[in-house]
């Protein structure tokens, strides 16, 4: 039965503009083993009002029950594989080209991480491995709820209240850049936690995102989603945890070891 399903999907494969939705087989070990083998060029992780892009293939992970994880130095990742429900195959524009990507989402259609391809032929060559992960194929309604769950309306964002932390975050990234300091970051949501060191770079804005990073790691922030911040000192380093309106942590910034950032420490007097 599974072999016939794979053959049917393969024979009918014809990427549509809106994409296709594959319901994933709940074989976590197989999924964890396969994703690093795909010839993707970048991995994107979705947090609450944050997106972390790492220009590298999906990492090789260890597994413990429903958790997949990797740790090493100042970089690490932890994923809840039991939240993986479906994979959305679609094309997006990057540098004037329509490039394929495969986004893994939960049962509510909210994206968890995305594998991006630079060349369509690489994606096409990976399709047999992707088919092998598929339990069944979704329909147009699945595409609709994925698009609604993961597409942000920039116009509505611009009509929202002033960006409370916009100037503060701009100052923090700018000071880190001027002092050549790497900020520690933690992007989190229920289904994942990713931590890394953000290379110093001048921050910029694209649509309603504040973007910083470089050297194959980029952090994109939807600053309007941040409603509060909690501050603490950890071994002499200031830690700022930005939260959304539901008090859910969206982003943690860690002061560089041995470097005091005035802009980060000013958050205490400015917002508390």
C-alpha positions, 0 to 999 in steps of 0.5 A: 500500500505504501509503495503504491502511494509513493508511486502515485505521488511521484507520477503525479508530481507537478509543482503548482504555484500554491504548492503541495502539502504532504502529511508526514509519516510519524516515523521520527527516526526516519525523518531525522535521518533524512532531512540532513541528507537533502541537498538544501542550501539553508534552514529557517527556524520559526519562533514567536515573532522571530525567524532565524535563517542559517545558510547551511543544510539541516543539521544532523541530530541525536534523538531521545524519545520525541526530542531531536537535538544537537549541542556544540559550543555556543550553538544548539537546537532542540526540536519536538518531533511529535509536533511535526504534522505536514510538509508544505512544498512551494516556491518563493522568490529569492534574488529574483528567482523562484526557488523551491522550499519544504516547510514542516508545520504542526497540526495547526499549519504553523511552520516550525522549520523550512529547508530552502533550495538554491537550485530547482534541480537539487530539489527535484533530485531529492523528491524520491527521499521526500516521497518516502517520508509521506503518509498521504497528500493534502488538498487545497484546504491544507494549502489555505490554512498553511498560507493563513498561518504563516503569511504576515500582513505587513499593512496591518502591522504598520497600522498597529501600535508604535514599535515599543522596542524598535529603537532599543533593539536597533541600539543594541545591534548597532552597539554590538556591531560597533564593538565587534561583539557577538550577541548570544540569541535564543529563539524559542517556541513550544516546538523548538529552541535554537541558540547561537551567536549572532555575528555583529552586523548593522541592523536593517529593516525589510517590510515590518521586520528588523534584520541583523546578522551575517556570516551565514546566520540571520535573525529577523524580528517582528518587533511589534510582537514584543510586548514586554521584557524580563531582565536578569544577570547571569554570571555577570552577563545581562540577559533580556527575554522579550515576550509576546502579549501572552507572556510567551518568550519570543527572543532572548539576547545574551550580553557578550562574555566580558563586554558590557553593552550600555544599550542592553543594560539601558532596557532596565531603566527604559522599560521597567 
